[in-house]
């Protein structure tokens, strides 16, 4: 099978490229390298430095003729989306429409779309939230990801495109960028290993559902093989506070300084955790990596990179 991964030079995308190659598939990557890193892409994968909003995307699809498209190229920074909503909608809605249009024209068999659970549901009425929870996003990022899900449904109903929307919890793990992404695990681990004291925005009692990137990759591979007509949460169902993450990472690393605190940021929800029962039922998926195990794997990767 030929797989095209948009955003394949990024954090999650590059892990997906590795997994598809390991499964014996041909893989091509589309990434404009605005946040991704070329060196993270396995050299066995074809590479196209193209923005998903660019008209040149049509030529990529014509050349690669993919069977499956994993759409992970996105503007992912909630704070940047709050500051510049037009930028976010341009990438996360219009860019997604461009990808879906090319998929429909090229006869792509399946599209797996990286959506968000943490930002779509907004402040939770019940926790963990399943897919029937009211959708009340507090940021343009959540609004635009939800809008993109509606376009997936539109292309399925009107163009016959088979689609899957995976609503991620807070994904963390090796290769996450501590500078260009809003991942506290990467930010904290990188800073602590460098001897710097991380800053926590707000009181640190914000609760998130942290899911390891390897588990997210497995969900993607399964979604490419199964019927997934409705959005699917990909999370652990277990909440951990930002303070909890700080303490656990400090213990793993041997960092003894207390956190610095600053004013909270607009667009951040107070608590979020995702019920993944639908993922178990439709994909046969459940998380396999405990939070402490995943944090240790992440720290080991950052430590090895710092030693290079």
Order of alpha helices (4+ residues) and beta strands (2+ residues): beta-alpha-beta-beta-alpha-beta-alpha-alpha-alpha-beta-alpha-beta-beta-alpha-beta-beta-beta-alpha-beta-beta-alpha-beta-alpha-alpha
